[in-house]
Amino acid sequence: MGKISNNLKILKASPEIPGMTKEETDRFLENKLNLQFATIDNKGDPNIHPVWFYYDKDEKKLFIMTHQ
């Protein structure tokens, strides 16, 4: 498995939508909900997929799993 990053970054994606604090992010990731992983293709169309994840709060790592 490749290593992507050791850093968790909290971004404000849109000025109309408030960002989350570190504490709010921890609580959100500890809820065990599925995440929606989204990318934009070269035509500008979104690709959105539900993903399962495991959040290791102590190690500050987010592991994302797919069906394959």
N, C-alpha and C positions, 0 to 999 in steps of 0.2 A: 504494500500500500504506500503510495507517495505521500510525502509530507507537504502540505500546502502552506501553513503558517502557524506560528505560535501565538499570534496576537489576535485578540478579540477586539474588533473596532465597532464602536457604536456610531452609526451615521444618521444624519438627518437627510433623508432622501428628498423631501419636499418641504418647502417653508410652510405650507398649509397644514402639515401633519407634524405634531410635536414629536421630538425624539424621546428616547428612553434613557433614564439614568442607569448606571451600572447595577444598582440594586433592583430596579424594575426589569432589566434584562435578565438578571439571574433568576428572578421569580418567574418570568415568562418561560425561560428555557427549562426550568424545573417542573413545569406543568405537564410535560410529556405529551403535548399535542403534536400532531404532524406538522411539519413545515411545508411551505410552498416554495420550491426552488425555481427561480425564474431567470431566464436569459433572453437576450434579444438576438435574432438571427441577422444575417447580412442584408435582408430586405427590411429590417426594422420591425418584424413581427415577433410577438412574445412567445416563448415556450415555457409553460408552467407545469411543473410536476410535483406531486406530493412526495415527500421523502420522510423516512423514519430517521430518528437521530438519538444520540446519547450525548448528554452534556456532562462533562466531568468538571464540576465547579472548582475542585481543589487544584486540578492541573490546568484549568482555564482552557480546556479543549472541547471542541464540538466535533463529534464524529457523525457523518451523514452516510446513511445506508440506502441502497436501492434494491430492487427486486433481482438484479442480475449480479 
